[in-house]
Amino acid sequence: MIRHVVLAKLKPGYDAAELSSIQRELHELNCPGTVRMTAGVDAGLRDGNCDFVIVADFTDADAFHGYDRDEAHNRVRARLVQMADQVSRAQFEIEG
């Protein structure tokens, strides 16, 4: 299984309603091979954290690549990138 992690540092004054919409639309994506999609705003438990995180699990690398190329996902991604000063991402294998 592949775990995909995205961390975003958002621009000051970002639109919270738009971020909520992005979060909802991520959960509504229906990409084949998606096992779990989690996204949310940082809980504020430690200074210096990123503001928004996405963690998604996929059955395999092919499923991740399908998600990465998905048109609906890329529309949502573009909106998040516009709100962000920095976006970091990584994928790694997990047992499933």
DSSP file (Angstrom, degrees, kcal/mol; ACC not computed):
  #  RESIDUE AA STRUCTURE BP1 BP2  ACC     N-H-->O    O-->H-N    N-H-->O    O-->H-N    TCO  KAPPA ALPHA  PHI   PSI    X-CA   Y-CA   Z-CA
    1    1 A M              0   0    0      0, 0.0    93,-2.5     0, 0.0     2,-0.5   0.000 360.0 360.0 360.0 150.5    0.0    0.0    0.0
    2    2 A I  E     -AB  58  93A   0     56,-2.5    56,-2.9    91,-0.2     2,-0.5  -0.937 360.0-156.5-112.9 129.7    1.1    3.6   -0.7
    3    3 A R  E     -AB  57  92A   0     89,-3.3    89,-2.2    -2,-0.5     2,-0.5  -0.925   7.6-161.4-105.1 130.7    0.6    6.4    1.8
    4    4 A H  E     -AB  56  91A   0     52,-3.3    52,-2.7    -2,-0.5     2,-0.4  -0.951   7.4-171.2-113.0 125.4    0.6    9.9    0.4
    5    5 A V  E     -AB  55  90A   0     85,-3.0    85,-2.0    -2,-0.5     2,-0.4  -0.973   4.7-175.3-123.3 131.0    1.2   12.9    2.8
    6    6 A V  E     -AB  54  89A   0     48,-2.6    48,-2.2    -2,-0.4     2,-0.4  -0.991   2.6-170.7-125.1 131.7    0.8   16.5    1.9
    7    7 A L  E     -AB  53  88A   0     81,-2.9    81,-2.8    -2,-0.4     2,-0.4  -0.990   7.5-168.1-121.6 129.6    1.6   19.4    4.3
    8    8 A A  E     -AB  52  87A   0     44,-2.7    43,-2.0    -2,-0.4    44,-1.8  -0.969  17.1-156.8-124.0 130.5    0.6   23.0    3.4
    9    9 A K  E     - B   0  86A   0     77,-2.7    76,-2.9    -2,-0.4    77,-1.7  -0.927  31.6-144.4 -97.7 113.1    1.7   26.2    5.0
   10   10 A L  E     - B   0  84A   0     -2,-0.7    74,-0.3    74,-0.3     3,-0.1  -0.424  14.8-101.6 -86.8 154.6   -1.1   28.6    4.1
   11   11 A K    >   -     0   0    0     72,-3.2     3,-1.3     1,-0.1    -1,-0.1  -0.394  50.4 -90.5 -67.3 145.8   -0.9   32.3    3.3
   12   12 A P  T 3  S+     0   0    0      0, 0.0    -1,-0.1     0, 0.0     0, 0.0  -0.306 113.6  21.4 -56.1 139.8   -1.9   34.7    6.1
   13   13 A G  T 3  S+     0   0    0      1,-0.2    -2,-0.1    -3,-0.1     3,-0.1   0.699  86.0 174.9  75.8  19.6   -5.6   35.5    5.9
   14   14 A Y    <   -     0   0    0     -3,-1.3     2,-0.9     1,-0.1    -1,-0.2  -0.151  42.1 -98.4 -57.6 156.6   -6.5   32.4    3.9
   15   15 A D     >  -     0   0    0      1,-0.2     4,-2.2     2,-0.1     5,-0.2  -0.689  31.6-164.9 -82.1 106.0  -10.2   31.9    3.2
   16   16 A A  H  > S+     0   0    0     -2,-0.9     4,-2.3     1,-0.2    -1,-0.2   0.840  88.7  54.4 -62.7 -34.6  -11.4   29.3    5.8
   17   17 A A  H  > S+     0   0    0      2,-0.2     4,-2.0     1,-0.2    -1,-0.2   0.899 108.7  48.5 -66.6 -40.0  -14.6   28.6    3.9
   18   18 A E  H  > S+     0   0    0      2,-0.2     4,-2.4     1,-0.2    -2,-0.2   0.904 110.8  50.8 -65.4 -41.0  -12.6   27.8    0.7
   19   19 A L  H  X S+     0   0    0     -4,-2.2     4,-2.5     1,-0.2    -2,-0.2   0.902 109.2  50.9 -63.6 -40.3  -10.3   25.5    2.7
   20   20 A S  H  X S+     0   0    0     -4,-2.3     4,-2.3     2,-0.2    -1,-0.2   0.889 109.9  50.3 -62.5 -39.9  -13.4   23.8    4.2
   21   21 A S  H  X S+     0   0    0     -4,-2.0     4,-2.6     2,-0.2    -2,-0.2   0.907 109.9  50.3 -64.1 -42.9  -14.7   23.3    0.6
   22   22 A I  H  X S+     0   0    0     -4,-2.4     4,-2.3     2,-0.2    -2,-0.2   0.929 110.3  50.2 -60.2 -46.1  -11.4   21.9   -0.5
   23   23 A Q  H  X S+     0   0    0     -4,-2.5     4,-1.8     1,-0.2    -2,-0.2   0.927 112.0  47.2 -59.1 -46.8  -11.4   19.4    2.4
   24   24 A R  H  X S+     0   0    0     -4,-2.3     4,-1.3     1,-0.2    -1,-0.2   0.923 111.7  50.2 -61.3 -45.4  -14.9   18.3    1.6
   25   25 A E  H  X S+     0   0    0     -4,-2.6     4,-0.8     1,-0.2    -1,-0.2   0.846 106.5  55.3 -66.6 -33.3  -14.2   17.9   -2.1
   26   26 A L  H >< S+     0   0    0     -4,-2.3     3,-0.9     1,-0.2    -1,-0.2   0.926 108.4  48.7 -61.2 -43.5  -11.1   15.8   -1.3
   27   27 A H  H 3< S+     0   0    0     -4,-1.8    -1,-0.2     1,-0.2    -2,-0.2   0.773 109.1  54.3 -66.9 -25.8  -13.2   13.4    0.7
   28   28 A E  H 3< S+     0   0    0     -4,-1.3    -1,-0.2    -5,-0.1    -2,-0.2   0.579  79.7 115.4 -86.1 -10.5  -15.7   13.2   -2.1
   29   29 A L    <<  -     0   0    0     -3,-0.9     2,-0.1    -4,-0.8     8,-0.0  -0.306  51.2-159.7 -58.8 144.1  -13.2   12.2   -4.7
   30   30 A N        +     0   0    0     37,-0.0    -1,-0.1     2,-0.0    -3,-0.1  -0.475  24.5 161.7-125.8  60.2  -13.9    8.7   -6.0
   31   31 A C    >   -     0   0    0     -2,-0.1     3,-1.7     1,-0.1    36,-0.1  -0.681  45.6-107.7 -85.3 130.8  -10.5    7.6   -7.4
   32   32 A P  T 3  S+     0   0    0      0, 0.0    35,-0.2     0, 0.0    34,-0.1  -0.266 102.7  24.4 -56.0 137.7  -10.1    3.8   -7.9
   33   33 A G  T 3  S+     0   0    0      1,-0.3    26,-2.4    25,-0.1     2,-0.6   0.449  81.4 139.3  86.7   0.8   -7.7    2.2   -5.4
   34   34 A T  E <   +C   58   0A   0     -3,-1.7    -1,-0.3    24,-0.2    24,-0.3  -0.698  24.7 178.0 -78.4 121.4   -8.2    4.9   -2.8
   35   35 A V  E     -     0   0A   0     22,-2.9     2,-0.3    -2,-0.6    23,-0.2   0.858  66.5  -5.0 -88.9 -42.8   -8.4    3.1    0.6
   36   36 A R  E     -C   57   0A   0     21,-1.4    21,-2.7     2,-0.0     2,-0.4  -0.981  54.5-164.1-156.3 140.3   -8.7    6.1    2.8
   37   37 A M  E     +C   56   0A   0     -2,-0.3     2,-0.4    19,-0.2    19,-0.2  -0.991  14.5 174.0-128.5 121.6   -8.6    9.9    2.5
   38   38 A T  E     +C   55   0A   0     17,-2.8    17,-3.2    -2,-0.4     2,-0.3  -0.993   3.6 165.6-127.7 135.1   -8.1   12.1    5.5
   39   39 A A  E     +C   54   0A   0     -2,-0.4     2,-0.3    15,-0.2    15,-0.2  -0.995   9.6 141.6-147.4 144.6   -7.6   15.9    5.4
   40   40 A G  E     -C   53   0A   0     13,-2.2    13,-2.5    -2,-0.3     2,-0.3  -0.995  46.8 -85.3-172.3 170.5   -7.8   18.6    8.1
   41   41 A V  E     -C   52   0A   0     -2,-0.3    11,-0.3    11,-0.2    10,-0.1  -0.641  58.9 -92.1 -85.6 141.9   -6.6   21.7    9.7
   42   42 A D        -     0   0    0      9,-2.6    -1,-0.1    -2,-0.3     9,-0.0  -0.220  27.4-133.5 -54.1 140.1   -3.7   21.5   12.1
   43   43 A A        -     0   0    0     -3,-0.1    -1,-0.1     1,-0.1     8,-0.1   0.547  33.7-124.2 -76.5  -7.8   -4.9   21.1   15.7
   44   44 A G        +     0   0    0      2,-0.1     3,-0.1     1,-0.1    -1,-0.1   0.786  66.2 137.2  73.4  27.3   -2.5   23.8   16.9
   45   45 A L        +     0   0    0      1,-0.2     2,-0.3     2,-0.0    -1,-0.1   0.629  69.1  29.8 -82.3 -13.2   -0.8   21.6   19.5
   46   46 A R  S >  S-     0   0    0      0, 0.0     3,-1.1     0, 0.0    -1,-0.2  -0.990  85.0-112.3-148.6 136.4    2.7   22.8   18.6
   47   47 A D  T 3  S+     0   0    0     -2,-0.3    -2,-0.0     1,-0.2    -3,-0.0  -0.333  97.5  29.2 -64.0 146.2    4.1   26.1   17.2
   48   48 A G  T 3  S+     0   0    0      1,-0.2    -1,-0.2    -4,-0.0     3,-0.1   0.412  83.7 139.9  87.5  -1.7    5.5   26.1   13.7
   49   49 A N    <   -     0   0    0     -3,-1.1    -1,-0.2     1,-0.1     2,-0.1  -0.224  59.5 -98.5 -67.7 162.8    3.4   23.4   12.3
   50   50 A C        -     0   0    0      1,-0.1   -41,-0.2   -41,-0.1    -1,-0.1  -0.321  28.9-128.5 -70.0 167.5    1.9   23.5    8.9
   51   51 A D  S    S+     0   0    0    -43,-2.0    -9,-2.6     1,-0.2     2,-0.4   0.750  82.2  27.1 -93.6 -27.3   -1.7   24.6    8.6
   52   52 A F  E     -AC   8  41A   0    -44,-1.8   -44,-2.7   -11,-0.3     2,-0.4  -0.997  62.3-169.6-144.0 140.2   -3.3   21.8    6.6
   53   53 A V  E     -AC   7  40A   0    -13,-2.5   -13,-2.2    -2,-0.4     2,-0.4  -0.978   7.6-165.8-134.9 145.6   -2.6   18.2    6.0
   54   54 A I  E     -AC   6  39A   0    -48,-2.2   -48,-2.6    -2,-0.4     2,-0.4  -0.999   6.1-177.5-126.2 131.1   -3.8   15.4    3.7
   55   55 A V  E     +AC   5  38A   0    -17,-3.2   -17,-2.8    -2,-0.4     2,-0.4  -0.989  10.6 173.8-127.6 121.9   -3.1   11.8    4.3
   56   56 A A  E     -AC   4  37A   0    -52,-2.7   -52,-3.3    -2,-0.4     2,-0.4  -0.992  17.6-153.3-132.7 136.3   -4.3    9.3    1.7
   57   57 A D  E     -AC   3  36A   0    -21,-2.7   -22,-2.9    -2,-0.4   -21,-1.4  -0.901  13.0-171.2-110.4 137.6   -3.7    5.6    1.4
   58   58 A F  E     -AC   2  34A   0    -56,-2.9   -56,-2.5    -2,-0.4   -24,-0.2  -0.922  32.9-121.2-127.6 150.6   -3.8    3.8   -2.0
   59   59 A T  S    S-     0   0    0    -26,-2.4     2,-0.3    -2,-0.3   -25,-0.1   0.849  88.1 -24.9 -59.6 -35.7   -3.8    0.1   -2.8
   60   60 A D  S  > S-     0   0    0    -27,-0.2     4,-1.9   -59,-0.1     3,-0.2  -0.945  76.1 -78.8-164.3 179.7   -0.6    0.5   -4.9
   61   61 A A  H  > S+     0   0    0     -2,-0.3     4,-2.7     1,-0.2     5,-0.2   0.858 123.9  57.2 -62.5 -36.4    1.6    2.9   -6.9
   62   62 A D  H  > S+     0   0    0      1,-0.2     4,-2.1     2,-0.2    -1,-0.2   0.909 106.5  49.2 -62.1 -40.7   -0.7    2.6   -9.9
   63   63 A A  H  > S+     0   0    0      2,-0.2     4,-2.2     1,-0.2    -1,-0.2   0.907 110.9  50.4 -64.6 -41.1   -3.7    3.7   -7.8
   64   64 A F  H  X S+     0   0    0     -4,-1.9     4,-2.8     1,-0.2    -2,-0.2   0.937 109.8  50.0 -60.9 -45.5   -1.7    6.7   -6.5
   65   65 A H  H  X S+     0   0    0     -4,-2.7     4,-1.6     1,-0.2    -1,-0.2   0.870 108.6  53.1 -63.4 -35.4   -0.7    7.7  -10.1
   66   66 A G  H  X S+     0   0    0     -4,-2.1     4,-0.9     2,-0.2    -1,-0.2   0.924 111.4  45.7 -62.8 -44.0   -4.3    7.5  -11.1
   67   67 A Y  H >< S+     0   0    0     -4,-2.2     3,-0.7     1,-0.2    -2,-0.2   0.913 109.8  55.1 -61.6 -44.1   -5.3    9.8   -8.3
   68   68 A D  H 3< S+     0   0    0     -4,-2.8    -1,-0.2     1,-0.2    -2,-0.2   0.807 114.3  40.0 -62.0 -30.6   -2.4   12.1   -9.2
   69   69 A R  H 3< S+     0   0    0     -4,-1.6    -1,-0.2    -5,-0.2    -2,-0.2   0.547  85.8 123.4 -94.1  -9.5   -3.6   12.4  -12.8
   70   70 A D    <X  -     0   0    0     -4,-0.9     4,-2.4    -3,-0.7     5,-0.2  -0.298  58.9-141.5 -60.9 130.5   -7.4   12.7  -11.9
   71   71 A E  H  > S+     0   0    0      1,-0.2     4,-1.8     2,-0.2     5,-0.2   0.902 100.0  48.5 -61.6 -44.6   -8.9   15.8  -13.3
   72   72 A A  H  > S+     0   0    0      1,-0.2     4,-2.0     2,-0.2    -1,-0.2   0.920 112.3  49.7 -63.9 -42.6  -11.2   16.5  -10.2
   73   73 A H  H  > S+     0   0    0      1,-0.2     4,-3.0     2,-0.2    -1,-0.2   0.914 109.5  51.5 -60.4 -42.9   -8.2   16.0   -7.9
   74   74 A N  H  X S+     0   0    0     -4,-2.4     4,-2.0     1,-0.2    -1,-0.2   0.813 106.9  53.1 -69.0 -29.4   -6.1   18.4   -9.9
   75   75 A R  H  X S+     0   0    0     -4,-1.8     4,-1.5     2,-0.2    -1,-0.2   0.918 113.1  44.0 -67.1 -42.8   -8.7   21.1   -9.8
   76   76 A V  H  X S+     0   0    0     -4,-2.0     4,-2.1     1,-0.2    -2,-0.2   0.922 112.3  53.0 -66.1 -44.0   -8.9   20.8   -6.0
   77   77 A R  H  X S+     0   0    0     -4,-3.0     4,-2.7     1,-0.2     5,-0.2   0.906 105.8  53.8 -57.9 -43.6   -5.1   20.7   -5.8
   78   78 A A  H  X S+     0   0    0     -4,-2.0     4,-1.7     1,-0.2    -1,-0.2   0.880 108.0  50.3 -61.7 -38.2   -4.8   23.9   -7.9
   79   79 A R  H  X S+     0   0    0     -4,-1.5     4,-0.9     2,-0.2    -1,-0.2   0.902 111.4  48.0 -67.2 -40.2   -7.1   25.7   -5.5
   80   80 A L  H >X S+     0   0    0     -4,-2.1     3,-0.9     1,-0.2     4,-0.7   0.923 108.7  53.7 -65.3 -43.6   -5.1   24.6   -2.5
   81   81 A V  H >< S+     0   0    0     -4,-2.7     3,-0.9     1,-0.3    -1,-0.2   0.870 103.3  57.4 -59.8 -37.5   -1.8   25.6   -4.1
   82   82 A Q  H 3< S+     0   0    0     -4,-1.7    -1,-0.3     1,-0.2    -2,-0.2   0.801 108.9  46.7 -62.8 -28.3   -3.2   29.1   -4.7
   83   83 A M  H << S+     0   0    0     -4,-0.9   -72,-3.2    -3,-0.9     2,-0.3   0.571 102.1  86.7 -87.1 -10.4   -3.8   29.4   -0.9
   84   84 A A  E <<  -B   10   0A   0     -3,-0.9   -74,-0.3    -4,-0.7     3,-0.1  -0.685  51.6-167.1-105.0 143.7   -0.4   28.1    0.1
   85   85 A D  E    S+     0   0A   0    -76,-2.9     2,-0.3     1,-0.3   -75,-0.2   0.733  90.2  11.1 -83.8 -29.9    3.0   29.7    0.7
   86   86 A Q  E     -B    9   0A   0    -77,-1.7   -77,-2.7     2,-0.0     2,-0.4  -0.991  60.9-171.0-151.8 138.8    4.5   26.2    0.8
   87   87 A V  E     -B    8   0A   0     -2,-0.3     2,-0.4   -79,-0.2   -79,-0.2  -0.996   8.0-176.2-131.7 128.0    3.4   22.7    0.0
   88   88 A S  E     +B    7   0A   0    -81,-2.8   -81,-2.9    -2,-0.4     2,-0.3  -0.939   6.9 178.5-120.2 146.3    5.4   19.6    0.8
   89   89 A R  E     +B    6   0A   0     -2,-0.4     2,-0.3   -83,-0.2   -83,-0.2  -0.989   8.2 175.0-146.4 154.5    4.5   16.0   -0.2
   90   90 A A  E     -B    5   0A   0    -85,-2.0   -85,-3.0    -2,-0.3     2,-0.4  -0.984  13.7-153.7-154.7 152.6    5.9   12.5    0.1
   91   91 A Q  E     +B    4   0A   0     -2,-0.3     2,-0.3   -87,-0.2   -87,-0.2  -0.984  20.4 167.3-127.6 142.2    4.8    9.0   -0.6
   92   92 A F  E     -B    3   0A   0    -89,-2.2   -89,-3.3    -2,-0.4     2,-0.3  -0.986  36.1 -99.6-150.9 159.5    5.9    5.8    1.1
   93   93 A E  E     -B    2   0A   0     -2,-0.3     2,-0.3   -91,-0.2   -91,-0.2  -0.577  37.6-179.9 -82.6 140.8    5.0    2.2    1.4
   94   94 A I        -     0   0    0    -93,-2.5     2,-0.3    -2,-0.3    -2,-0.0  -0.922  34.2-100.0-131.5 160.4    3.0    0.9    4.3
   95   95 A E              0   0    0     -2,-0.3   -93,-0.0     1,-0.1     0, 0.0  -0.589 360.0 360.0 -77.3 142.7    1.8   -2.5    5.3
   96   96 A G              0   0    0     -2,-0.3    -1,-0.1   -37,-0.1   -94,-0.0   0.364 360.0 360.0-142.7 360.0   -1.8   -3.0    4.5
